[in-house]
Amino acid sequence: MGKPVWETLRVCVATVKLEAGKYYRVGVNASSYKNFQNKNGKPAEFNVLYFVTSGATDDEKSKAETPAVVKMTPEKDADAVDVTSVKELVVKFDRAMGGGMSWTKAGGVFPETTGKAQWNADKTECRLPVKLEPGKTYTLGINHAFANNFQSGWGVPVTPVVWSFTTKTD
């Protein structure tokens, strides 16, 4: 691979050699690397490109698929959630994840946490211990444009999800 070259102020080209039938992931900026910046020094948003080359097997193609949330507890848009029985928020994914997480504020009330979020052994389910209050609507996010650490084991981020639910009053 040669050194990347700026062709214009907006186009950077890196010459690479790709192999047939392979999965690739390339990141642009990150929380610790922000070298792609505009002329005023403002970093470009973090972005990831992921793809497979022609001839890839179905197994290899699956690496580039976006993981999906398959279950949330309490359910998205639930009402009358019992605060005495719900002591943690649980999000389940359709595949093994990488182990990072981004529980984000989404413009509403974020629940009080009572401990650190934990992954189950196969990294398909993440649990966040919380203390919920009666008669409140909680809104949080699973990933966000600027915080997308819920990623598959191959580094493909989950599409951001806004998760709201309401607890029942006493």
MARBA-3410 file (N, C-alpha, C, O; in Angstrom, 1 decimal):
170
0.8,-1.2,0.0,0.0,0.0,0.0,0.9,1.2,0.0,1.9,1.3,0.8 ~ 0.5,2.2,-0.8,1.2,3.4,-0.9,0.7,4.4,0.2,-0.3,4.1,0.8 ~ 1.4,5.5,0.3,0.9,6.5,1.3,-0.3,7.2,0.7,-0.3,7.5,-0.5 ~ -1.3,7.4,1.5,-2.5,8.1,1.0,-2.1,9.5,0.4,-1.2,10.2,0.9 ~ -2.9,9.9,-0.6,-2.6,11.2,-1.3,-3.9,12.0,-1.4,-4.9,11.5,-1.7
-3.8,13.3,-1.1,-4.9,14.2,-1.3,-5.0,14.6,-2.7,-4.1,15.3,-3.2 ~ -6.0,14.2,-3.5,-6.1,14.6,-4.9,-6.7,16.0,-4.9,-6.4,16.8,-5.8 ~ -7.7,16.3,-4.0,-8.3,17.6,-3.9,-8.4,17.9,-2.4,-8.1,17.1,-1.6 ~ -9.0,19.0,-2.1,-9.3,19.3,-0.6,-10.3,18.4,0.0,-10.4,18.3,1.2 ~ -11.1,17.7,-0.9,-12.1,16.8,-0.4,-11.9,15.3,-0.8,-12.7,14.5,-0.3
-10.9,15.0,-1.5,-10.7,13.6,-1.9,-9.3,13.1,-1.5,-8.3,13.7,-2.0 ~ -9.3,12.1,-0.7,-8.1,11.4,-0.3,-8.1,10.0,-0.9,-9.1,9.3,-0.8 ~ -7.0,9.6,-1.5,-6.9,8.3,-2.2,-5.8,7.5,-1.6,-4.7,7.9,-1.4 ~ -6.2,6.3,-1.2,-5.2,5.3,-0.7,-5.2,4.1,-1.7,-6.2,3.5,-1.9 ~ -4.1,3.9,-2.3,-3.9,2.7,-3.2,-3.7,1.5,-2.4,-2.8,1.4,-1.6
-4.6,0.5,-2.6,-4.5,-0.8,-1.9,-4.6,-2.0,-2.8,-5.1,-1.8,-3.9 ~ -4.2,-3.1,-2.4,-4.4,-4.3,-3.1,-5.4,-5.2,-2.3,-5.1,-5.6,-1.2 ~ -6.5,-5.5,-2.9,-7.5,-6.3,-2.3,-7.5,-7.7,-2.8,-7.2,-8.0,-4.0 ~ -7.8,-8.7,-2.0,-7.9,-10.1,-2.4,-9.4,-10.4,-2.6,-10.3,-9.9,-2.0 ~ -9.6,-11.3,-3.6,-10.9,-11.8,-3.9,-11.5,-12.6,-2.7,-10.8,-13.3,-2.0
-12.8,-12.4,-2.5,-13.5,-13.2,-1.5,-13.2,-12.8,-0.1,-13.3,-13.7,0.8 ~ -12.8,-11.6,0.2,-12.4,-11.2,1.6,-13.3,-10.1,2.1,-13.9,-9.3,1.3 ~ -13.4,-10.0,3.4,-14.1,-8.9,4.1,-13.1,-7.9,4.5,-12.0,-8.2,4.9 ~ -13.5,-6.6,4.3,-12.6,-5.5,4.7,-13.4,-4.4,5.5,-14.6,-4.3,5.3 ~ -12.7,-3.8,6.4,-13.2,-2.7,7.2,-12.2,-1.6,7.3,-11.0,-1.8,7.6
-12.6,-0.4,7.0,-11.7,0.8,7.0,-12.5,1.9,7.8,-13.6,2.3,7.4 ~ -11.8,2.4,8.8,-12.4,3.5,9.5,-11.8,4.9,9.1,-10.7,5.0,8.7 ~ -12.7,5.9,9.3,-12.3,7.3,9.0,-12.5,8.0,10.3,-13.7,8.2,10.8 ~ -11.4,8.4,11.0,-11.4,9.1,12.3,-12.0,8.1,13.3,-12.6,7.1,13.0 ~ -11.7,8.4,14.6,-12.2,7.7,15.7,-12.1,8.6,16.9,-11.6,9.8,16.8
-12.4,8.1,18.1,-12.3,9.0,19.3,-10.9,9.4,19.5,-10.7,10.5,20.1 ~ -10.0,8.5,19.2,-8.6,8.8,19.5,-7.8,9.3,18.3,-6.6,9.8,18.4 ~ -8.3,9.2,17.1,-7.6,9.6,15.9,-8.6,10.5,15.1,-9.6,10.0,14.6 ~ -8.2,11.8,14.9,-9.1,12.7,14.3,-8.3,13.5,13.2,-8.4,14.7,13.2 ~ -7.6,12.8,12.4,-6.7,13.5,11.4,-7.4,14.0,10.2,-6.9,14.9,9.5
-8.6,13.4,9.9,-9.4,14.0,8.8,-10.2,15.2,9.4,-11.1,15.0,10.1 ~ -9.7,16.4,9.0,-10.3,17.6,9.5,-10.6,18.6,8.3,-10.0,18.5,7.3 ~ -11.5,19.5,8.6,-11.7,20.6,7.6,-10.6,21.7,7.8,-9.8,21.6,8.7 ~ -10.7,22.7,6.9,-9.6,23.7,7.0,-9.6,24.5,8.3,-8.6,25.1,8.6 ~ -10.7,24.4,9.1,-10.7,25.1,10.4,-10.4,24.2,11.5,-10.4,24.6,12.7
-10.0,23.0,11.2,-9.5,22.0,12.2,-10.6,21.2,12.8,-10.4,20.5,13.8 ~ -11.9,21.3,12.3,-13.0,20.5,12.8,-12.9,19.1,12.2,-12.9,18.9,11.0 ~ -12.8,18.1,13.1,-12.7,16.7,12.6,-13.9,16.2,11.8,-15.1,16.6,12.2 ~ -13.7,15.4,10.8,-14.8,14.7,10.1,-15.5,13.8,11.1,-14.8,13.3,12.0 ~ -16.8,13.5,10.9,-17.4,12.5,11.8,-16.8,11.1,11.6,-16.3,10.8,10.5
-16.8,10.4,12.6,-16.3,9.0,12.6,-17.2,8.2,11.6,-18.4,8.4,11.6 ~ -16.6,7.4,10.7,-17.3,6.6,9.8,-16.6,5.4,9.5,-15.3,5.3,9.6 ~ -17.3,4.3,9.1,-16.7,3.1,8.8,-17.2,2.6,7.5,-18.4,2.6,7.2 ~ -16.3,2.1,6.7,-16.6,1.5,5.4,-16.3,0.0,5.6,-15.2,-0.4,6.1 ~ -17.3,-0.9,5.2,-17.0,-2.3,5.3,-17.7,-2.9,4.1,-18.8,-2.6,3.7
-17.0,-3.9,3.6,-17.4,-4.5,2.3,-16.7,-5.9,2.1,-15.7,-6.2,2.8 ~ -17.2,-6.6,1.2,-16.6,-7.9,0.8,-16.3,-7.7,-0.7,-17.0,-7.0,-1.4 ~ -15.2,-8.4,-1.1,-14.9,-8.4,-2.6,-15.6,-9.6,-3.3,-16.0,-10.5,-2.6 ~ -15.6,-9.5,-4.6,-16.3,-10.6,-5.3,-15.7,-11.9,-5.1,-14.5,-12.1,-4.8 ~ -16.6,-12.9,-5.1,-16.1,-14.3,-4.8,-16.2,-14.7,-3.4,-15.8,-15.8,-3.0
-16.8,-13.8,-2.6,-16.9,-14.1,-1.1,-17.9,-15.1,-0.9,-19.0,-15.2,-1.5 ~ -17.7,-16.0,0.1,-18.6,-17.0,0.5,-19.7,-16.3,1.3,-19.6,-15.2,1.7 ~ -20.8,-17.1,1.5,-21.9,-16.5,2.3,-21.4,-16.2,3.7,-21.8,-15.2,4.3 ~ -20.6,-17.0,4.3,-20.0,-16.8,5.6,-19.2,-15.5,5.6,-19.3,-14.7,6.6 ~ -18.4,-15.3,4.6,-17.6,-14.0,4.6,-18.5,-12.8,4.4,-18.3,-11.8,5.0
-19.6,-13.0,3.5,-20.5,-11.9,3.3,-21.3,-11.5,4.6,-21.6,-10.3,4.8 ~ -21.5,-12.5,5.5,-22.3,-12.2,6.7,-21.5,-11.3,7.6,-22.1,-10.6,8.4 ~ -20.2,-11.2,7.5,-19.3,-10.3,8.3,-19.7,-8.9,8.1,-19.5,-8.0,8.9 ~ -20.1,-8.5,6.8,-20.4,-7.2,6.5,-21.9,-6.8,6.7,-22.3,-5.6,6.5 ~ -22.7,-7.7,7.2,-24.1,-7.4,7.5,-24.2,-6.6,8.8,-23.5,-6.7,9.8
-25.2,-5.7,8.8,-25.4,-4.8,10.0,-26.1,-5.6,11.0,-27.2,-6.2,10.7 ~ -25.6,-5.7,12.2,-26.3,-6.4,13.3,-27.6,-5.7,13.6,-27.8,-4.5,13.4 ~ -28.6,-6.5,14.2,-29.9,-6.0,14.5,-30.2,-6.3,15.9,-29.8,-7.3,16.5 ~ -31.0,-5.3,16.5,-31.6,-5.5,17.8,-32.8,-6.4,17.6,-33.7,-6.1,16.8 ~ -32.9,-7.6,18.4,-34.0,-8.5,18.2,-35.0,-8.4,19.4,-36.1,-8.9,19.3
-34.5,-7.9,20.5,-35.4,-7.8,21.7,-34.8,-6.8,22.7,-33.6,-6.6,22.9 ~ -35.8,-6.0,23.3,-35.4,-5.1,24.3,-36.3,-5.4,25.5,-37.5,-5.6,25.3 ~ -35.8,-5.3,26.7,-36.6,-5.5,27.9,-36.3,-4.3,28.8,-35.1,-4.1,29.3 ~ -37.3,-3.5,29.2,-38.7,-3.6,28.7,-38.8,-3.3,27.2,-37.9,-2.8,26.6 ~ -39.9,-3.7,26.7,-40.1,-3.6,25.2,-40.2,-2.1,24.9,-40.6,-1.2,25.6
-39.7,-1.8,23.7,-39.8,-0.5,23.1,-41.2,0.0,23.1,-42.1,-0.8,22.7 ~ -41.5,1.2,23.6,-42.8,1.8,23.6,-43.7,1.2,24.6,-45.0,1.4,24.6 ~ -43.2,0.4,25.5,-44.1,-0.2,26.6,-44.6,0.8,27.5,-43.9,1.8,27.7 ~ -45.8,0.6,28.0,-46.3,1.5,29.1,-46.6,0.6,30.3,-46.8,-0.6,30.1 ~ -46.8,1.2,31.4,-47.1,0.5,32.7,-46.0,-0.5,33.0,-46.3,-1.6,33.5
-44.7,-0.2,32.8,-43.6,-1.0,33.2,-43.5,-1.0,34.7,-43.5,0.1,35.3 ~ -43.4,-2.2,35.3,-43.4,-2.3,36.8,-42.0,-2.0,37.3,-41.0,-2.8,37.0 ~ -41.8,-1.0,38.1,-40.5,-0.6,38.6,-40.0,-1.5,39.6,-38.7,-1.6,39.9 ~ -40.8,-2.3,40.3,-40.4,-3.3,41.3,-39.8,-4.5,40.7,-38.9,-5.2,41.3 ~ -40.1,-4.9,39.5,-39.6,-6.1,38.8,-38.5,-5.8,37.8,-37.7,-6.7,37.5
-38.4,-4.6,37.3,-37.4,-4.3,36.3,-36.2,-3.6,37.0,-36.3,-2.5,37.4 ~ -35.1,-4.4,37.1,-33.9,-3.9,37.7,-32.8,-3.7,36.7,-31.7,-3.2,37.1 ~ -33.0,-4.0,35.5,-32.0,-3.8,34.4,-32.7,-3.7,33.1,-33.7,-4.2,32.8 ~ -32.0,-3.0,32.2,-32.4,-2.9,30.8,-31.6,-4.0,30.0,-30.4,-4.1,30.3 ~ -32.3,-4.6,29.1,-31.6,-5.7,28.4,-31.8,-5.5,26.9,-33.0,-5.3,26.5
-30.8,-5.5,26.2,-30.9,-5.5,24.7,-30.2,-6.7,24.1,-29.1,-7.1,24.5 ~ -30.9,-7.4,23.2,-30.4,-8.7,22.6,-30.2,-8.4,21.1,-31.1,-7.8,20.5 ~ -29.1,-9.0,20.6,-28.8,-8.8,19.2,-28.8,-10.1,18.5,-28.9,-11.2,19.1 ~ -28.9,-10.0,17.2,-29.1,-11.2,16.3,-27.7,-12.0,16.1,-27.7,-13.0,15.3 ~ -26.6,-11.5,16.6,-25.3,-12.1,16.4,-24.4,-11.7,17.5,-24.7,-10.8,18.3
-23.3,-12.4,17.6,-22.3,-12.0,18.6,-21.7,-10.6,18.3,-21.4,-10.3,17.2 ~ -21.6,-9.8,19.4,-21.1,-8.5,19.2,-19.6,-8.4,19.7,-19.1,-9.3,20.2 ~ -19.0,-7.2,19.4,-17.6,-7.0,19.7,-17.3,-6.7,21.2,-16.1,-6.9,21.6 ~ -18.3,-6.4,22.0,-18.0,-6.1,23.4,-18.0,-4.7,23.8,-18.1,-4.4,25.0 ~ -18.0,-3.8,22.9,-18.2,-2.4,23.2,-19.7,-2.0,23.3,-20.5,-2.8,23.0
-20.0,-0.8,23.8,-21.4,-0.4,24.0,-21.5,1.1,24.0,-20.6,1.8,24.4 ~ -22.6,1.6,23.5,-23.0,3.0,23.6,-24.4,3.1,24.0,-25.3,3.1,23.1 ~ -24.7,3.2,25.3,-26.0,3.5,25.9,-26.0,5.0,25.9,-25.2,5.6,26.6 ~ -26.9,5.6,25.1,-26.8,7.1,24.9,-28.1,7.8,25.4,-29.1,7.2,25.4 ~ -27.9,9.1,25.7,-29.0,9.9,26.0,-29.7,10.2,24.6,-29.0,10.5,23.7
-31.0,10.2,24.6,-31.7,10.5,23.4,-32.8,11.6,23.5,-33.9,11.5,22.9 ~ -32.5,12.6,24.3,-33.3,13.7,24.4,-34.4,13.6,25.4,-35.2,14.6,25.6 ~ -34.5,12.6,26.1,-35.5,12.4,27.2,-34.8,12.1,28.5,-33.6,12.4,28.7 ~ -35.5,11.5,29.4,-35.0,11.1,30.7,-34.2,9.8,30.6,-34.7,8.8,30.1 ~ -32.9,9.8,31.0,-32.1,8.6,31.0,-32.2,8.0,32.3,-32.1,8.7,33.4
-32.4,6.7,32.4,-32.6,6.0,33.8,-31.3,6.1,34.6,-30.2,6.1,34.1 ~ -31.5,6.2,35.9,-30.4,6.1,36.9,-29.8,4.7,36.8,-30.5,3.7,36.9 ~ -28.5,4.7,36.6,-27.8,3.4,36.6,-27.3,3.0,38.0,-27.0,3.9,38.8 ~ -27.3,1.7,38.3,-26.9,1.2,39.6,-25.7,0.3,39.5,-25.3,-0.4,40.5 ~ -25.0,0.3,38.3,-23.9,-0.6,38.2,-23.4,-0.5,36.7,-23.9,0.3,35.9
-22.4,-1.2,36.4,-21.8,-1.2,35.0,-22.6,-2.2,34.1,-23.0,-3.3,34.6 ~ -22.7,-1.8,32.9,-23.4,-2.7,31.9,-22.5,-3.9,31.7,-21.2,-3.8,31.8 ~ -23.1,-5.1,31.4,-22.3,-6.3,31.3,-22.9,-7.1,30.1,-24.1,-7.1,29.8 ~ -22.0,-7.8,29.4,-22.3,-8.7,28.3,-22.5,-10.1,28.8,-21.8,-10.5,29.8 ~ -23.4,-10.9,28.2,-23.4,-12.3,28.5,-22.2,-13.0,27.9,-21.5,-12.4,27.1
-22.1,-14.3,28.1,-20.9,-15.0,27.7,-20.7,-15.0,26.2,-19.6,-14.9,25.7 ~ -21.8,-15.2,25.4,-21.7,-15.2,23.9,-21.8,-13.8,23.3,-21.9,-13.7,22.1 ~ -21.9,-12.8,24.1,-21.9,-11.4,23.6,-23.1,-11.1,22.7,-23.0,-10.4,21.7 ~ -24.2,-11.7,22.9,-25.5,-11.5,22.2,-26.4,-10.6,23.0,-27.4,-10.1,22.4 ~ -26.2,-10.4,24.3,-27.1,-9.7,25.2,-26.3,-8.8,26.1,-25.3,-9.2,26.7
-26.7,-7.6,26.2,-26.1,-6.6,27.1,-27.1,-6.1,28.1,-28.2,-5.8,27.8 ~ -26.7,-6.1,29.4,-27.6,-5.7,30.5,-27.0,-4.5,31.2,-25.9,-4.4,31.6 ~ -27.9,-3.5,31.4,-27.6,-2.3,32.1,-28.4,-2.2,33.4,-29.6,-2.0,33.3 ~ -27.8,-2.3,34.6,-28.5,-2.2,35.9,-29.1,-0.8,36.1,-28.3,0.2,35.9 ~ -30.3,-0.7,36.4,-31.0,0.6,36.6,-31.9,0.6,37.8,-32.3,-0.4,38.3
-32.2,1.8,38.2,-33.3,2.1,39.2,-34.3,3.0,38.5,-34.0,4.1,38.2 ~ -35.5,2.4,38.3,-36.6,3.2,37.6,-37.5,3.8,38.6,-37.7,3.2,39.7 ~ -38.1,4.9,38.3,-39.1,5.6,39.1,-40.5,5.5,38.5,-40.6,5.4,37.3 ~ -41.5,5.4,39.4,-42.9,5.3,38.9,-43.3,6.6,38.1,-42.8,7.7,38.4 ~ -44.1,6.4,37.1,-44.7,7.5,36.4,-43.8,8.3,35.5,-44.0,9.5,35.3
-42.7,7.7,35.0,-41.8,8.4,34.2,-41.7,7.7,32.8,-41.8,6.5,32.6 ~ -41.4,8.6,31.8,-41.1,8.1,30.5,-39.6,8.2,30.3,-39.0,9.3,30.4 ~ -39.0,7.1,30.0,-37.5,7.0,29.8,-37.2,6.9,28.3,-37.9,6.2,27.6 ~ -36.2,7.6,27.9,-35.8,7.6,26.5,-34.3,7.5,26.4,-33.6,8.3,27.0 ~ -33.8,6.5,25.8,-32.3,6.3,25.6,-32.1,5.8,24.2,-33.0,5.4,23.5
-30.8,5.7,23.9,-30.4,5.2,22.6,-29.5,4.1,22.7,-28.7,3.9,23.6 ~ -29.6,3.2,21.7,-28.6,2.2,21.4,-27.8,2.7,20.2,-28.3,2.6,19.1 ~ -26.6,3.1,20.5,-25.8,3.8,19.5,-26.4,5.2,19.1,-27.5,5.5,19.4 ~ -25.6,6.0,18.5,-25.9,7.3,18.0,-24.9,7.7,16.9,-23.9,7.0,16.8 ~ -25.1,8.7,16.2,-24.2,9.0,15.1,-22.8,9.3,15.6,-21.8,9.0,14.9
-22.6,9.8,16.8,-21.3,10.1,17.4,-20.9,9.1,18.4,-19.8,9.3,19.0 ~ -21.6,8.1,18.7,-21.3,7.0,19.7,-21.8,5.7,19.2,-23.0,5.4,19.4 ~ -21.0,4.9,18.5,-21.6,3.7,17.9,-20.7,2.5,18.3,-20.2,1.8,17.4 ~ -20.6,2.3,19.5,-19.7,1.2,20.0,-20.4,-0.2,20.1,-19.8,-1.2,20.3 ~ -21.8,-0.2,20.0,-22.4,-1.5,19.8,-22.2,-1.9,18.4,-22.8,-1.4,17.4
-21.2,-2.8,18.2,-20.8,-3.3,16.9,-20.7,-4.8,16.9,-20.4,-5.4,17.9 ~ -20.8,-5.4,15.7,-20.6,-6.8,15.6,-19.2,-7.2,15.9,-18.3,-6.3,16.0 ~ -18.9,-8.4,16.0,-17.6,-8.9,16.3,-16.6,-8.5,15.1,-15.4,-8.6,15.3 ~ -17.2,-8.2,14.0,-16.4,-7.8,12.8,-16.4,-6.2,12.6,-15.9,-5.7,11.6 ~ -16.9,-5.5,13.6,-16.8,-4.0,13.6,-17.8,-3.3,12.9,-17.6,-2.1,12.5
-19.0,-3.9,12.6,-20.1,-3.3,11.9,-21.0,-2.7,12.9,-21.6,-3.5,13.7 ~ -21.3,-1.4,13.0,-22.1,-0.8,14.0,-23.6,-1.1,13.8,-24.1,-1.2,12.7 ~ -24.3,-1.2,14.9,-25.8,-1.3,14.9,-26.3,0.0,14.4,-25.8,1.1,14.9 ~ -27.4,0.0,13.6,-28.0,1.2,13.3,-28.7,1.8,14.5,-29.3,1.1,15.3 ~ -28.5,3.1,14.8,-29.0,3.7,16.1,-30.5,3.4,16.2,-31.3,3.5,15.3
-30.9,3.1,17.5,-32.3,2.9,17.9,-32.6,3.8,19.0,-31.8,3.8,20.0 ~ -33.7,4.4,19.0,-34.2,5.2,20.1,-35.2,4.3,20.8,-36.2,3.7,20.2 ~ -35.0,4.1,22.1,-35.8,3.2,23.0,-36.5,4.0,24.1,-35.9,4.6,24.9 ~ -37.8,4.0,24.0,-38.6,4.7,25.0,-39.6,3.7,25.7,-40.0,2.8,25.1 ~ -39.8,3.9,26.9,-40.8,3.2,27.7,-41.3,4.0,28.9,-40.6,4.9,29.3
-42.5,3.7,29.4,-43.1,4.4,30.5,-43.4,3.5,31.6,-43.9,2.4,31.5 ~ -43.0,3.9,32.9,-43.3,3.1,34.0,-44.7,3.5,34.6,-45.2,4.6,34.4 ~ -45.3,2.5,35.2,-46.6,2.7,35.8,-46.5,3.6,37.0,-45.5,3.5,37.7 ~ -47.5,4.3,37.3,-47.6,5.1,38.6,-47.9,4.2,39.7,-48.4,3.1,39.5 ~ -47.5,4.6,40.9,-47.8,3.8,42.1,-49.2,3.4,42.3,-49.6,2.7,43.2
END
